[in-house]
């Protein structure tokens, strides 16, 4: 990267800088005129100079010049105006100059702001581009939070400075010189006073501010280290809680914050001392002007108009001088920041741009063998992972890599995937060094999956299809305002040195997955998900998720058909009691009291969960229905019985899994509340306390909890209150709840709740598993299996995929590698989180799926158990980084080498 910020800016913006400098120089003309005009107004029409006689006039806007050898030449005689008219005319000219100067400033500031933002965009893109080209070993030493902080925050000040880099000294210097020149023209001695003060400011203030730059750099480094440390805590939060080191982390953070506090406090002290001195020097000059200038006026050596003009001109001098000094400090500060970023992003062995160059065309299959030639690899500590290994994997061959406890197989898999670079030797595809091949070849014709899986915070679908997004294959057609916005985006991207690739285009390489387009991509997706045994788990996620009705219109349109099919199936199998359906005019005994009252799915926070009882409108409905006191007393009864039964149990007791009213952590709070409210009249209880108690009754289900608190009369009242609730529902709550309707899809409810349209019976212990199996069959029979799987694929996996289990993440990674049908599939202990039986089944499925439709990719797999090697054509054994055995499974078992010992 260019080490000099000024040179970097000039290289990319010289045309724009020259243009704005011309504008700045032009702006100095009206700026100078605005200084001289107050003198003309004061001395002319106000004091009457030139208007000594009544009715006297003076020429206005007369244009005349004294030319050499010719003398005075008059171009325009001007207008003859009297004293009052001249005052008005000069005042209007002053207003016009104010507007012109303001427009110049507006244009200059807008232009330099846009220029700075473009350059900031360019710098950030270049930094991220370099991150994408860092050698793999670099990521083992750097913290992701620190890199993100540098890209996001540390280059932010550069954007504000870039527009000012060349413009600001010319603009501010020009304004200061113009004001100074005007003062000197009016009076030499007043000009010398101003010059001396300005000279002191220019020399003294920058020297004092050097200390601020040093402190600023310390602040930046400590803040970056804090960001990295916080990122480590977030990534390692499990280890923190497991080892009880949270207080150690608190102490570490407090110490770092203390250091930052000391640096920032010193920075503030020094900053305000410099500011005090600068303000003092700026204010002492008017004092001298009034003193010396007033003396000269009294002596008759200076007229009042000149003194007013000088004071007016000096009023505009400290501002530019102060900003010029600030600019110099900013220049030094951002140069330091820029150098720090350059140091962090200047890495040896950077991947050349051609390796990651965009390529839309299919590179063709890799038909050459994959070879390790004298390959040696070491970890960061210098320990040898591979020691002069040479081998060859032919196309179509399946190879199991087996390691002793001292390893070697994992390093070879990483070398094949280009995730670790050789210390010596090389990995080759035919005669080509693998590291020299474009990623357009290796990224499309090779796949890699390992136990260390990272998923992006996106949907399951986005992560699954991620390996197919190499280049924009189908562009988006924009109309109207969207087309204008797109053209503007493309224009600005090019001006900022960014690629003009459209992220909204279709990037999916359907052909790589064996599809012809979006319509048949699902078939390929379903095959790989079935192969890794992930389909059923995604279906479960789909059932527990809410469907996006803008995309899953068929599911919503056939919901009545699904419900009817479920009822028919349950009746046919004699399972009518398995699901108790919702009926608009009846109480559902298997649903909670709250669900029966609301009889709908909460679509917002206003009526969700514990907010329901506290909602003023809902509380008013309960009062009108005569249920407020009844439900309060029921809640008190539930609280007494729950606390009596569970208060003495440890928080991790299994009985708490059956307690729907309150959690183990809430029991002490309810115990205290119960003691405070016991024997207190209902009318004296506060609204908040009532809501807390009534909330307990909302979770009550008579067949499950059996406290004997719910009779037929109360159930009838609850149904009546439900109807009253919807009859008077205020406009602000219309979108907060979706009422249950047998003929309608409830968007706020899950797919399973929509299909069931009721609640599972409590007298069937295996009801969840049985109903799930039946629902899957119904979706398949009605041709909606793909629709349900699509809903599950919308599930957001969370940061790093943490909303999925470790096994699910590994299955998804294998499916992603398998989906693009590579020529070389590298698997590095890809299913280590699963039990051995499942690993064997998935790996067998993967081998079969990879060879579907006559394909014969080479498969290299680091197995977790040597016994798994029996399904591969060839077995390679490593010990202490050396290749010790190579042959078929039967051959190695027949021998007396390490492999036989490992299997036995």
Number of C-alpha atoms within 10 A of each C-alpha: 15 13 15 13 21 14 12 15 18 16 11 15 18 13 10 14 20 14 11 21 17 11 16 22 13 12 21 18 13 16 20 17 15 21 22 19 17 21 20 18 22 19 17 19 20 15 15 15 13 14 16 11 8 8 9 13 18 18 13 17 13 13 12 13 10 10 9 7 6 7 9 11 11 12 10 11 12 14 13 14 17 18 22 12 15 21 18 14 16 19 15 12 15 20 13 14 19 15 12 15 17 14 13 19 16 11 14 19 16 13 15 23 18 15 22 24 19 22 25 23 21 19 21 17 17 17 23 15 13 19 17 14 17 19 19 16 14 14 11 10 9 12 16 14 18 20 20 16 16 21 19 11 12 18 20 18 16 25 22 20 24 28 28 22 22 18 23 21 18 16 23 21 17 18 23 22 16 21 25 23 16 20 27 18 13 20 17 11 14 22 20 14 17 22 17 12 15 21 11 12 21 16 11 14 18 16 12 14 20 14 14 21 18 13 18 18 17 16 19 17 14 17 18 20 17 19 18 20 19 16 16 14 14 11 12 11 13 11 12 16 10 9 8 11 13 15 10 11 15 11 12 14 15 12 12 16 15 12 16 19 13 12 17 16 13 14 18 14 12 17 15 11 12 18 14 12 14 20 14 11 15 22 13 12 22 17 11 14 21 15 11 15 25 16 13 18 16 12 10 10 10 16 18 18 22 22 22 17 23 28 20 18 23 23 15 16 22 23 15 21 22 20 16 20 21 15 19 16 19 20 19 15 21 23 18 18 23 21 17 18 19 17 12 14 19 16 16 9 12 16 18 13 13 12 16 17 11 15 14 13 9 13 13 10 14 19 15 15 18 23 23 24 16 16 21 24 24 18 13 9 6 9 10 19 20 27 19 18 21 16 15 14 19 19 17 17 16 22 25 26 26 29 27 16 9 12 19 26 29 23 24 29 23 18 21 28 24 18 14 18 22 19 16 15 17 23 27 20 22 15 11 14 14 22 20 13 16 18 20 20 18 23 18 24 22 24 24 25 26 23 19 14 16 15 22 16 16 16 17 25 19 19 21 21 20 18 21 22 15 17 19 19 15 12 13 13 9 12 10 7 9 11 13 12 13 16 14 12 14 17 13 16 17 14 18 20 16 18 12 15 13 15 11 10 14 16 19 21 24 20 14 17 23 17 16 12 13 10 8 13 16 17 13 16 22 16 16 25 22 16 24 26 19 19 19 14 14 22 22 18 20 23 23 17 20 21 27 14 14 8 12 14 12 12 21 20 14 15 21 18 14 21 20 13 18 21 18 14 17 17 13 10 8 10 16 15 14 23 21 18 23 22 14 16 11 14 24 21 21 23 26 19 25 22 19 22 23 25 25 20 20 21 18 13 12 17 19 16 14 17 15 21 26 19 14 12 16 20 20 14 20 23 14 13 17 14 18 20 15 15 22 21 18 21 25 23 17 22 22 16 13 17 18 11 11 16 14 9 13 11 14 9 10 10 12 16 10 9 14 13 18 16 12 17 9 10 19 13 9 19 16 10 16 18 11 12 17 11 8 10 8 14 9 9 13 10 13 11 16 24 21 19 24 27 24 24 25 24 21 26 22 17 15 15 15 10 14 9 17 16 9 9 8 15 18 14 16 23 22 16 23 23 16 16 22 15 9 10 14 11 8 8 13 11 12 18 22 19 16 20 15 16 12 14 24 26 17 21 20 18 25 18 18 24 21 21 23 19 17 19 20 19 12 13 11 10 16 12 10 13 19 15 11 14 22 17 16 18 19 14 11 12 11 18 16 15 21 24 22 20 26 26 21 20 22 19 22 15 12 15 21 15 14 17 12 18 17 20 26 26 28 25 26 30 25 24 25 29 26 26 24 26 24 30 26 26 26 25 22 26 29 18 17 16 10 14 8 14 22 17 13 21 21 16 17 20 20 13 19 23 15 11 8 7 14 19 23 24 26 25 28 27 24 18 16 22 16 20 23 14 16 19 16 21 26 23 25 25 19 17 26 21 20 15 16 18 14 18 22 12 13 19 18 11 10 10 13 19 25 16 10 15 12 9
